[in-house]
Amino acid sequence: MTVATVNQWSTRFKEVNDENEELNAHGKYFTCTFLLDMETKKVLIQMHEGKVERIIIDPGPLDPYQFAIRASAETWRKFSQPTPPPMYHGIWAMTFQRDMKLEGDLLVLMQNLRCITTQLELLRTTGVPV
């Protein structure tokens, strides 16, 4: 993706997230910062009460986050398909069977798991920036 396209993706992702009824209903305490490492592109997402506060594309090494979800660009592309192939349908399947890794403060991830799962599934609407 070109830089303009990546910026368009981040704008679209924020819009889709902030309009999502489930995140609006359950996101009151969904406040954290996490990294999606997509091999060729990194995306830092800062959440505040279920809304995207900020998205940083390719953050610097000192930009803080609480946890990271890392996988190859190909894994993210398969996950973001409207109907993903078997074993690419969720982070647990990809963690146990594929190349996805969960790192950092996994307590924060688990405390926000319902919202994170819903949010990641929005990638099936917006696509991924890789």
C-alpha positions, 0 to 999 in steps of 0.5 A: 500500500502507498502512504496515502492508502495507509492513511486512508486505511487508518481513517476508515478503520477509526470510522468503522471502529467508532461506529460499531454498535458492539464496541459502543455497548461494551467498550466503556473500559476498553482503554489501552494501547496495542501494536499490530505488527504485520511484518512489513507495516506496524500499527499502534492503536491507542484506544480510549473508552472503546473509541480509537484515540490515535493510530500511528503507522510504523511507530518509533521504538520508544512509542509505548504499548501494552501488548503486541499481536505479531504475524506475517503480512500473509497471515494478516491478509488471510485473516482479513478476508470476508471469509477467512480460510480455516485456522485464520478465523481468530487470534487463538487459531492463528497463535496455536497453528500459524505464525501469530504471537501475542506479546507484552502485558497479556492481562490487558489483552485478556481484560479487553478480549471481547472488544479486541476480538470485535475490533480485529474482525473489523479488519474484514471490512477495512482490509489490512495495510499490508 
